[in-house]
């Protein structure tokens, strides 16, 4: 039996109510912190008129694309909303939760992009003062996205939970079986996770296609053929390239990581709710939200530690890592305190489960840094291979990418096993089902890992802002600022890779959490537990289809980039040939033509892969039932995780191998090795920025979609 410590003579219910309120309060604080940083950045010096002109062109292009993309996404969202509302077993309540999740995900992407297009030019101006100020400006821009995402997700989930029946469970003293009521409310808002995931998939995929089509076109014709710098204003694709950083790495990632936070918050509540219903203690349901709230407070403490000393200029990552380290330490201390306060018997196992996830996040951080750092051995290995041509660069890059899958998966597997055992030991001491206790342990490991999401998102947002700033400085002719921002841009490639590794790691942990939620939800609605038996032909068929989905999805995403890049290369070559004076700098390129190519390619390329991902599990569920859908999700998870690791981390290593040479090594810019490295980078680009980041969204989209449509699958089979 769990007996929460009585603080100030509070009753069990009063303690639960106060603990729950931590989540919405932390969400509001995070949103206020985001607004504060927005205002702070807005008051900073925007720089020279030329830099402002370039930045405005990027901002206008980004908004034009986002407007067209959001129109397309809105049409798809409305169609799915109507379909869910019309299905009797789902109804308007599920449809509204779906719509709220979709709208909030769009808002998260908009906020991320809006602030990034303000912080980029101000980072250029800050670079004239000091490298530290430039780094902090870009970091604050990223932190704006970080706080907005974690704040909106936590506040949105808690408010929707209260509306869907959670208020009665937690705040109504006359409620009958409040734990059952809380579980019902948590399960009822899974539609929010589905809506957020669907929007994130389209936003990430569309933004990724846009940015990489422009980037590859700019690199192949500009760097390799014309021998001009990446962000040279003479390159017709340079504006589109910088627009792409915002619509892909900012708007796309904002929506992407919002859905991660929402899906895992809801999944944690559902798993906790199952334990609450079994024990009558609501603390299990709300405890995952408390951990996410503590992560926000820890991030606020960790942010001021981000400082760049002059001696660290060659490795600015040290400055950013200080903030991550401080946040992680504070999280660990807070985990200890709340575990001790809320759980008497076996509290150390709760603390151990939380720390397992936190330690896993640190290890994945260092593993990703090892494989993608500009001066690390794997990156140097790819750079060295570039001396003998593009083929050896690509072969070595593929080998490094394949190798990057091992250590993160081993780390996460150990985290799962350890947290599961901790959860079982806690269950034994408190007379709870060992299986449910073990699953709750893995749930807390997931929450422990996600607690540092705010600071990790700040690093992720830092990347595209630094990249944009380097481009603006180059196009504005501000060489001093350009050199500073180039150094920060190289670090930005690593921070983006770190975030993708973090997001994918949390997706793997969440996959178990959401899969167990699916199994439990089916059991609740049918009265029997389903078994995924591989000897069952239905399971085998669905498992293989699930294993195939990530490859088919990735193929379509990469192919869309390839087709768009081909058009972009042709357009840049045409302008160089038909517009005299571009290379000499006496004529202005037609930037809008390149932006239009990327826009059309992104909008047309994002729809089919996204629709397939939604349709396939529904068809499988209708034809073969809920067991087959469970097998589909397992098969997809097993292949999507290593494939995404290969793409994300391997692509980051390819990119920084190019930057290692551009830093003056192995012949420097325009050398044969550099040209080979540019080719390798263009191969890695659609992997790390289009297909790879979309795959971890795919994992959670399938899981949340499957949970939402359980009533439909069961109705058609006559099971309910």
C-alpha positions as CSV (number, residue, x, y, z in Angstrom):
1,X,0.0,0.0,0.0
2,X,1.4,3.4,-0.9
3,X,1.0,6.1,1.7
4,X,2.0,9.6,0.6
5,X,3.8,11.6,3.2
6,X,1.4,14.0,5.0
7,X,2.8,17.5,4.4
8,X,1.3,20.2,6.6
9,X,-1.4,17.8,7.6
10,X,-2.9,17.6,4.1
11,X,-5.3,14.8,3.3
12,X,-4.6,12.4,0.5
13,X,-6.9,14.2,-1.9
14,X,-5.5,17.6,-1.0
15,X,-2.0,16.4,-1.6
16,X,-3.1,15.0,-5.0
17,X,-4.8,18.2,-6.0
18,X,-1.8,20.3,-5.1
19,X,0.5,18.0,-7.0
20,X,-1.7,18.0,-10.1
21,X,-1.7,21.8,-10.1
22,X,2.1,21.8,-10.6
23,X,1.6,20.7,-14.2
24,X,-0.6,23.6,-15.5
25,X,1.3,26.1,-13.4
26,X,4.6,24.9,-15.0
27,X,3.0,25.1,-18.4
28,X,1.9,28.7,-17.9
29,X,5.4,29.6,-16.6
30,X,7.0,28.0,-19.7
31,X,4.7,30.0,-22.0
32,X,5.5,33.2,-20.1
33,X,9.2,32.4,-20.4
34,X,8.8,32.0,-24.1
35,X,7.0,35.3,-24.4
36,X,9.6,37.0,-22.4
37,X,12.4,35.7,-24.6
38,X,10.4,36.8,-27.7
39,X,10.2,40.3,-26.4
40,X,13.9,40.2,-25.4
41,X,14.9,39.1,-28.9
42,X,12.6,41.7,-30.5
43,X,14.4,44.5,-28.7
44,X,17.8,43.5,-29.9
45,X,19.7,45.3,-32.6
46,X,18.5,43.9,-36.0
47,X,21.8,44.9,-37.7
48,X,22.7,46.6,-40.9
49,X,20.2,47.6,-43.6
50,X,21.6,45.0,-46.0
51,X,21.4,42.2,-43.4
52,X,17.8,43.2,-42.6
53,X,16.9,43.2,-46.3
54,X,18.2,39.6,-46.7
55,X,16.5,38.5,-43.5
56,X,13.2,40.1,-44.6
57,X,13.4,38.2,-47.9
58,X,13.9,34.9,-45.9
59,X,11.0,35.8,-43.6
60,X,8.6,36.6,-46.4
61,X,9.5,33.4,-48.2
62,X,9.0,31.3,-45.1
63,X,5.6,32.9,-44.4
64,X,4.5,32.4,-48.0
65,X,5.3,28.7,-47.8
66,X,3.8,28.2,-44.4
67,X,0.6,29.8,-45.5
68,X,0.2,27.5,-48.5
69,X,1.3,24.4,-46.5
70,X,-1.1,25.1,-43.6
71,X,-4.0,25.5,-46.1
72,X,-3.2,22.0,-47.5
73,X,-2.8,20.5,-44.0
74,X,-6.1,22.2,-42.9
75,X,-8.1,20.5,-45.7
76,X,-6.7,17.1,-44.7
77,X,-7.4,17.8,-41.0
78,X,-11.0,18.9,-41.6
79,X,-11.7,15.7,-43.7
80,X,-10.3,13.5,-40.9
81,X,-12.2,15.4,-38.2
82,X,-15.5,14.9,-40.1
83,X,-14.8,11.2,-40.6
84,X,-14.0,10.6,-36.9
85,X,-17.0,12.6,-35.8
86,X,-19.3,10.5,-38.1
87,X,-18.1,7.2,-36.9
88,X,-20.5,6.2,-34.1
89,X,-18.0,4.4,-32.0
90,X,-15.7,7.4,-32.0
91,X,-17.9,10.5,-32.0
92,X,-17.5,14.2,-31.6
93,X,-15.6,14.0,-28.3
94,X,-12.7,12.1,-30.0
95,X,-12.9,14.4,-33.1
96,X,-12.6,17.5,-30.9
97,X,-9.6,16.1,-29.1
98,X,-8.1,15.4,-32.5
99,X,-8.8,18.9,-33.7
100,X,-7.3,20.5,-30.6
101,X,-4.1,18.5,-31.0
102,X,-3.9,19.4,-34.7
103,X,-4.4,23.2,-34.1
104,X,-2.0,23.3,-31.2
105,X,0.7,21.5,-33.3
106,X,0.3,24.0,-36.1
107,X,0.6,26.8,-33.5
108,X,3.8,25.3,-32.1
109,X,5.3,25.2,-35.6
110,X,4.3,28.8,-36.3
111,X,5.8,30.1,-33.1
112,X,9.0,28.3,-33.8
113,X,9.4,29.7,-37.3
114,X,8.2,33.2,-36.4
115,X,10.8,33.6,-33.7
116,X,13.6,31.9,-35.7
117,X,13.2,34.5,-38.5
118,X,13.6,37.3,-36.0
119,X,16.6,35.8,-34.1
120,X,18.7,35.0,-37.2
121,X,19.5,38.5,-38.2
122,X,19.9,39.6,-34.6
123,X,22.5,36.9,-34.1
124,X,24.5,38.4,-37.0
125,X,24.4,41.8,-35.3
126,X,25.3,40.3,-32.0
127,X,28.4,38.6,-33.6
128,X,29.9,42.0,-34.2
129,X,29.9,42.5,-30.4
130,X,31.2,39.1,-29.4
131,X,30.9,35.4,-30.1
132,X,29.2,34.8,-26.7
133,X,26.5,37.3,-27.5
134,X,25.9,35.7,-30.9
135,X,25.7,32.3,-29.3
136,X,23.3,33.5,-26.6
137,X,21.0,35.2,-29.1
138,X,20.7,32.1,-31.2
139,X,20.3,30.0,-28.1
140,X,17.5,32.3,-26.7
141,X,15.8,32.0,-30.1
142,X,15.9,28.2,-29.7
143,X,14.8,28.4,-26.1
144,X,11.7,30.4,-27.2
145,X,10.6,27.3,-29.2
146,X,11.6,25.0,-26.4
147,X,9.5,26.7,-23.7
148,X,6.6,27.2,-26.1
149,X,6.5,23.5,-27.0
150,X,6.8,22.1,-23.5
151,X,4.5,24.7,-22.1
152,X,1.8,24.3,-24.7
153,X,1.9,20.5,-24.5
154,X,1.7,20.3,-20.7
155,X,-0.9,23.0,-20.4
156,X,-3.0,21.6,-23.3
157,X,-2.9,18.0,-22.0
158,X,-3.9,19.0,-18.4
159,X,-6.7,21.3,-19.4
160,X,-8.2,18.8,-21.9
161,X,-7.9,16.1,-19.2
162,X,-9.9,18.3,-16.8
163,X,-12.5,19.0,-19.5
164,X,-12.9,15.3,-20.4
165,X,-13.7,14.2,-16.9
166,X,-10.5,14.6,-15.0
167,X,-11.8,17.6,-12.9
168,X,-14.4,15.3,-11.3
169,X,-11.7,12.7,-10.6
170,X,-9.3,15.0,-8.9
171,X,-11.3,17.9,-7.5
172,X,-14.8,16.4,-6.7
173,X,-14.9,14.9,-3.2
174,X,-18.2,13.2,-4.0
175,X,-16.9,11.4,-7.1
176,X,-17.5,7.6,-7.1
177,X,-14.4,5.6,-8.1
178,X,-12.3,8.7,-9.0
179,X,-9.4,6.6,-10.2
180,X,-11.6,4.9,-12.8
181,X,-12.9,8.4,-13.8
182,X,-9.3,9.6,-14.2
183,X,-8.4,6.7,-16.4
184,X,-11.4,7.3,-18.6
185,X,-10.5,11.0,-19.0
186,X,-6.9,10.2,-19.9
187,X,-7.9,7.6,-22.5
188,X,-10.5,10.0,-23.9
189,X,-7.9,12.6,-24.9
190,X,-5.6,10.2,-26.9
191,X,-7.2,11.8,-30.0
192,X,-5.2,14.9,-29.1
193,X,-2.0,12.9,-29.6
194,X,-3.2,11.6,-32.9
195,X,-4.0,15.1,-34.1
196,X,-0.7,16.5,-33.0
197,X,1.2,13.5,-34.6
198,X,-0.6,13.8,-37.9
199,X,0.1,17.5,-38.3
200,X,3.7,17.0,-37.2
201,X,4.2,14.4,-39.9
202,X,3.0,16.7,-42.7
203,X,4.9,19.7,-41.2
204,X,8.2,17.8,-40.8
205,X,7.9,16.0,-44.1
206,X,6.9,19.1,-46.1
207,X,9.4,21.3,-44.5
208,X,12.1,18.7,-45.0
209,X,11.4,18.4,-48.7
210,X,11.5,22.1,-49.2
211,X,14.7,22.7,-47.4
212,X,16.7,19.9,-48.9
213,X,15.6,20.5,-52.5
214,X,17.0,24.1,-52.1
215,X,20.1,23.0,-50.2
216,X,21.1,20.3,-52.7
217,X,20.5,22.6,-55.7
218,X,22.5,25.4,-54.1
219,X,25.4,23.0,-53.2
220,X,25.7,21.1,-56.5
221,X,25.6,24.1,-58.8
222,X,27.0,26.7,-56.5
223,X,29.8,25.0,-54.6
224,X,30.8,22.2,-57.0
225,X,30.1,23.7,-60.5
226,X,30.5,27.4,-60.0
227,X,32.9,27.3,-57.1
228,X,31.1,30.0,-55.1
229,X,30.3,29.9,-51.3
230,X,27.2,28.2,-50.0
231,X,25.3,31.3,-49.2
232,X,26.7,33.6,-51.9
233,X,24.0,36.0,-53.0
234,X,24.9,35.2,-56.6
235,X,23.4,31.7,-56.1
236,X,19.7,31.7,-57.2
237,X,18.9,29.0,-54.6
238,X,20.4,30.7,-51.6
239,X,17.2,32.5,-50.4
240,X,15.2,29.2,-50.8
241,X,18.0,27.4,-48.9
242,X,17.7,29.8,-46.0
243,X,13.9,29.8,-46.1
244,X,14.1,26.0,-45.9
245,X,16.0,26.2,-42.6
246,X,13.0,27.9,-41.1
247,X,10.2,25.9,-42.6
248,X,12.0,22.6,-42.1
249,X,14.2,22.8,-39.1
250,X,12.1,25.4,-37.1
251,X,8.4,25.1,-38.1
252,X,8.7,21.4,-38.9
253,X,10.6,20.5,-35.7
254,X,8.4,22.7,-33.6
255,X,5.3,20.7,-34.6
256,X,7.3,17.5,-34.5
257,X,8.5,17.9,-30.9
258,X,5.2,19.2,-29.7
259,X,3.6,15.9,-30.8
260,X,6.3,14.0,-29.0
261,X,5.6,15.8,-25.8
262,X,1.8,15.5,-26.1
263,X,1.8,11.8,-27.1
264,X,4.1,10.8,-24.3
265,X,2.3,12.9,-21.7
266,X,-1.0,11.3,-22.5
267,X,0.6,7.8,-22.7
268,X,2.2,8.3,-19.3
269,X,-1.2,9.3,-17.9
270,X,-3.0,6.3,-19.3
271,X,-0.4,3.8,-18.0
272,X,-0.4,5.6,-14.6
273,X,-4.2,5.6,-14.8
274,X,-4.3,1.8,-15.2
275,X,-2.2,1.5,-12.0
276,X,-4.4,4.1,-10.3
277,X,-7.6,2.2,-11.1
278,X,-6.0,-1.0,-9.7
279,X,-4.9,0.7,-6.4
280,X,-7.4,3.5,-6.0
281,X,-4.4,6.0,-5.8
282,X,-4.6,8.9,-8.3
283,X,-1.0,9.8,-7.7
284,X,0.1,7.2,-10.3
285,X,-1.9,9.0,-13.0
286,X,-0.6,12.5,-12.3
287,X,3.0,11.7,-11.4
288,X,4.2,11.6,-15.0
289,X,2.9,15.2,-15.4
290,X,4.6,16.3,-12.2
291,X,8.0,15.0,-13.7
292,X,7.4,17.0,-16.9
293,X,6.6,20.1,-14.7
294,X,9.9,19.7,-12.8
295,X,11.7,19.5,-16.1
296,X,10.5,23.0,-16.9
297,X,11.7,24.4,-13.6
298,X,15.1,22.7,-14.1
299,X,15.4,24.2,-17.6
300,X,14.8,27.7,-16.2
301,X,17.7,27.1,-13.7
302,X,20.0,25.6,-16.4
303,X,19.7,28.3,-19.1
304,X,21.9,31.0,-17.4
305,X,24.8,28.5,-17.4
306,X,25.1,28.8,-21.2
307,X,28.2,31.1,-21.6
308,X,30.9,31.1,-24.2
309,X,34.4,31.9,-23.0
310,X,37.1,33.1,-25.5
311,X,39.1,29.9,-24.9
312,X,36.0,27.9,-26.0
313,X,35.6,29.5,-29.4
314,X,37.1,26.5,-31.2
315,X,34.5,24.3,-29.4
316,X,31.4,26.3,-28.7
317,X,29.5,23.1,-27.9
318,X,31.1,23.3,-24.4
319,X,29.1,26.5,-23.7
320,X,25.8,24.9,-24.7
321,X,26.6,21.7,-22.8
322,X,27.0,23.7,-19.6
323,X,23.3,24.5,-19.8
324,X,22.4,20.8,-20.5
325,X,24.6,19.6,-17.6
326,X,23.1,22.1,-15.1
327,X,19.5,21.2,-16.2
328,X,20.2,17.5,-15.9
329,X,21.7,17.9,-12.4
330,X,18.8,20.0,-11.2
331,X,16.4,17.4,-12.6
332,X,18.1,14.6,-10.7
333,X,17.8,16.6,-7.4
334,X,14.1,17.3,-8.0
335,X,13.5,13.7,-8.9
336,X,15.0,12.6,-5.6
337,X,12.8,15.1,-3.6
338,X,9.5,14.2,-5.2
339,X,10.1,10.5,-5.1
340,X,10.8,10.7,-1.4
341,X,7.8,13.0,-0.7
342,X,5.2,11.1,-2.6
343,X,6.2,7.5,-2.1
344,X,7.1,6.1,1.3
345,X,7.6,2.4,0.6
346,X,10.2,1.7,-2.2
347,X,10.5,5.4,-3.2
348,X,14.1,4.7,-4.2
349,X,12.9,2.4,-7.0
350,X,10.7,5.3,-8.4
351,X,13.8,7.5,-8.2
352,X,15.9,4.8,-9.9
353,X,13.4,4.5,-12.8
354,X,13.4,8.3,-13.4
355,X,17.2,8.4,-13.3
356,X,17.5,5.6,-15.7
357,X,15.7,7.7,-18.4
358,X,17.7,10.8,-17.4
359,X,21.1,9.0,-17.7
360,X,20.0,7.5,-21.0
361,X,19.4,11.0,-22.4
362,X,22.9,12.0,-21.3
363,X,24.5,9.0,-22.9
364,X,22.6,9.4,-26.2
365,X,23.8,13.1,-26.1
366,X,27.4,12.0,-25.9
367,X,27.1,9.2,-28.3
368,X,25.5,11.5,-31.0
369,X,28.2,14.1,-30.3
370,X,30.9,11.5,-30.8
371,X,29.5,10.5,-34.2
372,X,28.7,14.0,-35.5
373,X,31.2,16.4,-33.9
374,X,33.3,18.2,-36.5
375,X,36.6,17.1,-35.0
376,X,35.5,13.7,-33.8
377,X,37.1,10.5,-35.3
378,X,34.0,9.3,-37.3
379,X,33.7,12.6,-39.0
380,X,37.4,12.8,-39.7
381,X,37.2,9.3,-41.2
382,X,34.6,10.4,-43.7
383,X,36.6,13.6,-44.5
384,X,39.8,11.5,-45.1
385,X,37.8,9.2,-47.4
386,X,36.9,12.3,-49.5
387,X,40.5,12.6,-50.7
388,X,40.0,9.7,-53.0
389,X,36.7,10.8,-54.4
390,X,32.9,10.9,-53.9
391,X,32.5,7.1,-54.0
392,X,34.8,6.5,-51.0
393,X,33.2,9.4,-49.2
394,X,29.7,7.8,-49.6
395,X,30.9,4.3,-48.8
396,X,32.6,5.5,-45.6
397,X,29.6,7.7,-44.7
398,X,27.2,4.7,-45.1
399,X,29.5,2.6,-42.9
400,X,29.6,5.2,-40.2
401,X,25.8,5.7,-40.4
402,X,25.2,2.0,-40.0
403,X,27.5,1.9,-37.0
404,X,25.6,4.7,-35.3
405,X,22.6,2.5,-34.7
406,X,24.4,0.2,-32.2
407,X,25.2,2.2,-29.1
408,X,22.0,4.2,-28.9
409,X,19.8,1.1,-29.1
410,X,22.0,-0.7,-26.6
411,X,21.7,2.3,-24.3
412,X,17.9,2.4,-24.6
413,X,17.5,-1.4,-24.2
414,X,19.5,-1.2,-20.9
415,X,17.3,1.7,-19.8
416,X,14.2,-0.3,-20.5
417,X,15.4,-3.4,-18.7
418,X,16.7,-1.5,-15.7
419,X,13.6,0.7,-15.3
420,X,11.3,-2.4,-15.8
421,X,13.1,-4.2,-13.0
422,X,12.9,-1.2,-10.7
423,X,9.2,-0.9,-11.4
424,X,8.8,-4.6,-10.5
425,X,10.7,-4.3,-7.2
426,X,8.5,-1.3,-6.3
427,X,5.4,-3.4,-7.1
428,X,6.5,-6.2,-4.9
429,X,7.0,-3.9,-1.9
430,X,3.5,-2.4,-2.4
431,X,1.5,-5.4,-3.4
432,X,0.9,-4.3,-7.0
433,X,0.9,-6.5,-10.1
434,X,4.6,-7.0,-11.1
435,X,3.8,-6.6,-14.8
436,X,2.0,-3.3,-14.4
437,X,4.7,-2.1,-11.9
438,X,7.4,-2.9,-14.5
439,X,5.6,-1.1,-17.3
440,X,5.1,1.9,-14.9
441,X,8.8,1.8,-14.3
442,X,9.5,2.2,-18.1
443,X,6.9,4.9,-18.2
444,X,8.8,6.9,-15.5
445,X,12.1,6.3,-17.4
446,X,10.4,7.9,-20.5
447,X,9.3,10.9,-18.4
448,X,12.8,11.2,-16.9
449,X,14.3,11.3,-20.3
450,X,11.7,13.9,-21.5
451,X,12.2,16.1,-18.4
452,X,15.2,17.8,-20.2
453,X,13.2,18.4,-23.4
454,X,13.1,22.2,-22.9
455,X,16.9,22.6,-22.9
456,X,17.3,20.0,-25.7
457,X,14.7,21.9,-27.8
458,X,16.7,25.1,-27.2
459,X,19.7,23.4,-28.7
460,X,17.6,22.2,-31.6
461,X,16.3,25.7,-32.3
462,X,19.8,27.1,-32.0
463,X,20.9,25.1,-35.1
464,X,18.7,26.6,-37.9
465,X,19.1,30.1,-36.4
466,X,22.9,29.8,-36.5
467,X,22.7,28.4,-40.0
468,X,20.5,31.2,-41.2
469,X,22.7,33.8,-39.5
470,X,25.8,32.5,-41.3
471,X,23.9,32.7,-44.6
472,X,22.6,36.3,-43.9
473,X,26.1,37.4,-42.9
474,X,27.6,35.9,-46.1
475,X,24.9,37.5,-48.3
476,X,25.2,40.9,-46.6
477,X,29.0,40.9,-47.0
478,X,29.7,41.0,-43.3
479,X,32.8,38.7,-43.2
480,X,33.6,39.1,-39.5
481,X,30.1,38.0,-38.5
482,X,30.1,35.3,-41.1
483,X,33.3,33.6,-39.7
484,X,31.8,33.6,-36.2
485,X,28.4,32.3,-37.3
486,X,30.1,29.6,-39.5
487,X,31.8,28.2,-36.3
488,X,28.4,28.3,-34.5
489,X,26.7,26.7,-37.6
490,X,29.0,23.7,-37.4
491,X,27.9,23.3,-33.7
492,X,24.3,23.7,-34.9
493,X,24.6,20.6,-37.0
494,X,25.7,18.7,-34.0
495,X,22.9,20.1,-31.8
496,X,20.3,19.2,-34.4
497,X,21.7,15.7,-34.5
498,X,21.6,15.5,-30.7
499,X,17.9,16.5,-30.7
500,X,17.0,14.0,-33.3
501,X,18.8,11.3,-31.3
502,X,17.0,12.4,-28.2
503,X,13.6,12.5,-29.9
504,X,14.2,9.0,-31.4
505,X,15.3,7.6,-28.1
506,X,12.2,9.0,-26.4
507,X,10.1,7.5,-29.3
508,X,11.5,4.1,-28.6
509,X,10.7,4.3,-24.9
510,X,7.3,5.8,-25.8
511,X,6.6,3.0,-28.3
512,X,6.5,0.5,-25.4
513,X,4.4,2.9,-23.4
514,X,1.9,3.5,-26.1
515,X,1.8,-0.2,-27.2
516,X,1.0,-1.2,-23.7
517,X,-1.7,1.5,-23.7
518,X,-3.1,-0.1,-26.8
519,X,-3.2,-3.6,-25.3
520,X,-4.8,-2.4,-22.1
521,X,-7.4,-0.3,-24.0
522,X,-8.4,-3.3,-26.1
523,X,-8.6,-5.4,-22.9
524,X,-10.8,-2.8,-21.2
525,X,-13.2,-2.6,-24.1
526,X,-13.4,-6.4,-24.8
527,X,-12.7,-7.9,-21.4
528,X,-9.9,-10.0,-22.7
529,X,-6.1,-9.4,-23.2
530,X,-5.0,-9.9,-26.8
531,X,-1.8,-11.9,-27.5
532,X,0.6,-11.1,-30.3
533,X,1.7,-14.6,-31.4
534,X,4.2,-14.7,-34.3
535,X,3.0,-18.2,-35.2
536,X,-0.3,-16.6,-36.1
537,X,-0.3,-15.9,-39.9
538,X,-2.3,-12.7,-39.3
539,X,0.4,-11.4,-36.9
540,X,3.1,-12.4,-39.3
541,X,1.5,-10.7,-42.3
542,X,0.8,-7.5,-40.3
543,X,4.2,-7.5,-38.8
544,X,5.9,-7.7,-42.2
545,X,3.7,-4.9,-43.5
546,X,4.6,-2.8,-40.5
547,X,8.3,-3.5,-41.0
548,X,8.0,-2.5,-44.6
549,X,6.2,0.8,-43.9
550,X,9.3,2.9,-42.7
551,X,11.2,1.9,-45.9
552,X,8.4,2.8,-48.2
553,X,7.7,6.0,-46.4
554,X,11.4,7.0,-46.4
555,X,11.7,6.1,-50.1
556,X,8.9,8.4,-51.0
557,X,10.3,11.2,-48.9
558,X,13.8,10.9,-50.4
559,X,12.4,10.5,-53.9
560,X,10.4,13.7,-53.5
561,X,13.6,15.5,-52.5
562,X,15.5,14.0,-55.5
563,X,12.8,15.1,-58.0
564,X,12.7,18.6,-56.5
565,X,16.5,18.9,-56.3
566,X,16.7,17.9,-60.0
567,X,14.4,20.8,-60.9
568,X,16.3,23.2,-58.6
569,X,19.6,22.3,-60.2
570,X,18.2,22.8,-63.7
571,X,16.8,26.2,-62.6
572,X,20.0,27.4,-61.1
573,X,22.0,26.3,-64.2
574,X,19.4,28.1,-66.4
575,X,19.8,31.3,-64.5
576,X,23.6,31.2,-64.6
577,X,23.4,30.6,-68.4
578,X,20.6,32.9,-69.4
579,X,21.1,35.9,-67.1
580,X,24.4,37.6,-67.9
581,X,26.3,39.1,-65.0
582,X,25.1,36.9,-62.1
583,X,28.5,35.4,-61.5
584,X,30.2,38.8,-61.9
585,X,27.7,40.2,-59.3
586,X,26.2,42.8,-61.7
587,X,22.8,41.1,-62.1
588,X,20.4,39.9,-59.5
589,X,19.2,36.2,-59.6
590,X,15.6,35.3,-59.7
591,X,15.3,34.0,-56.2
592,X,11.5,33.7,-56.3
593,X,11.7,31.0,-59.0
594,X,13.8,28.8,-56.8
595,X,11.5,29.3,-53.8
596,X,8.5,28.4,-56.0
597,X,10.1,25.1,-57.1
598,X,10.7,24.1,-53.4
599,X,7.2,25.1,-52.4
600,X,5.4,23.1,-55.1
601,X,7.6,20.1,-54.5
602,X,7.0,20.2,-50.7
603,X,3.3,20.5,-51.0
604,X,2.9,17.7,-53.6
605,X,5.5,15.4,-52.0
606,X,4.2,15.5,-48.4
607,X,0.6,14.3,-49.1
608,X,1.0,10.7,-50.4
609,X,3.4,9.4,-47.7
610,X,1.3,10.9,-45.0
611,X,-2.0,9.5,-46.3
612,X,-0.5,6.0,-46.7
613,X,0.6,6.0,-43.1
614,X,-2.9,6.8,-42.0
615,X,-4.8,4.5,-44.3
616,X,-2.7,1.3,-43.9
617,X,-3.3,0.7,-40.2
618,X,-7.0,1.5,-40.6
619,X,-7.3,-1.0,-43.5
620,X,-5.4,-3.7,-41.5
621,X,-7.6,-3.1,-38.4
622,X,-10.8,-3.3,-40.4
623,X,-9.8,-6.5,-42.3
624,X,-7.7,-8.3,-39.7
625,X,-8.6,-6.9,-36.4
626,X,-6.8,-5.3,-33.3
627,X,-4.3,-8.1,-33.0
628,X,-3.0,-7.4,-36.5
629,X,-2.8,-3.7,-35.8
630,X,-0.7,-4.4,-32.7
631,X,1.7,-6.5,-34.8
632,X,1.8,-3.8,-37.4
633,X,2.9,-1.2,-34.8
634,X,5.6,-3.6,-33.5
635,X,7.0,-4.3,-36.9
636,X,7.1,-0.6,-37.8
637,X,8.9,0.3,-34.5
638,X,11.5,-2.5,-35.0
639,X,12.6,-1.1,-38.4
640,X,11.9,2.6,-38.0
641,X,14.2,3.1,-35.0
642,X,17.5,1.8,-36.5
643,X,16.6,3.2,-39.9
644,X,16.1,6.7,-38.4
645,X,19.3,6.5,-36.4
646,X,21.2,5.6,-39.5
647,X,19.7,8.5,-41.4
648,X,19.8,11.2,-38.7
649,X,23.3,10.6,-37.2
650,X,24.9,9.4,-40.4
651,X,23.6,12.4,-42.3
652,X,24.9,14.7,-39.5
653,X,28.4,13.1,-39.8
654,X,28.4,13.6,-43.6
655,X,27.5,17.3,-43.1
656,X,30.2,17.9,-40.6
657,X,32.8,16.0,-42.6
658,X,32.3,18.7,-45.3
659,X,32.6,21.5,-42.6
660,X,35.7,19.8,-41.3
661,X,37.3,20.3,-44.7
662,X,35.9,23.8,-45.1
663,X,37.6,24.7,-41.8
664,X,40.9,24.5,-43.7
665,X,41.7,20.8,-43.4
666,X,42.6,18.4,-46.3
667,X,43.0,21.3,-48.8
668,X,40.1,23.4,-47.6
669,X,37.3,24.9,-49.7
670,X,37.2,24.2,-53.5
671,X,39.8,21.3,-53.1
672,X,39.0,17.9,-54.7
673,X,38.3,16.5,-51.2
674,X,35.9,19.4,-50.6
675,X,34.0,18.7,-53.8
676,X,33.7,15.0,-52.8
677,X,32.5,15.9,-49.3
678,X,29.9,18.2,-50.8
679,X,28.5,15.3,-52.8
680,X,28.5,13.1,-49.6
681,X,26.7,15.9,-47.8
682,X,24.0,16.1,-50.5
683,X,23.4,12.4,-50.1
684,X,23.0,12.7,-46.4
685,X,20.8,15.9,-46.5
686,X,17.5,14.2,-47.3
687,X,18.2,11.5,-44.9
688,X,18.9,13.6,-41.9
689,X,16.5,16.5,-42.5
690,X,13.6,14.9,-44.4
691,X,13.1,11.1,-44.0
692,X,15.0,10.5,-40.7
693,X,13.2,13.1,-38.5
694,X,9.8,12.1,-39.9
695,X,10.3,8.4,-39.0
696,X,10.0,8.9,-35.2
697,X,6.8,10.9,-35.8
698,X,5.7,7.8,-37.8
699,X,6.2,5.5,-34.9
700,X,4.0,7.6,-32.5
701,X,1.4,8.4,-35.2
702,X,0.8,4.7,-35.8
703,X,0.5,4.1,-32.0
704,X,-1.9,7.0,-31.3
705,X,-3.9,6.3,-34.4
706,X,-4.3,2.7,-33.4
707,X,-5.5,3.6,-29.9
708,X,-8.0,6.1,-31.3
709,X,-9.6,3.7,-33.8
710,X,-9.8,0.7,-31.4
711,X,-13.7,1.1,-31.1
712,X,-13.9,1.0,-34.9
713,X,-11.9,-2.2,-35.3
714,X,-13.8,-3.9,-32.5
715,X,-17.2,-2.8,-33.8
716,X,-16.6,-4.1,-37.3
717,X,-15.6,-7.5,-35.8
718,X,-18.6,-7.5,-33.6
719,X,-16.5,-7.6,-30.4
720,X,-18.3,-4.6,-28.8
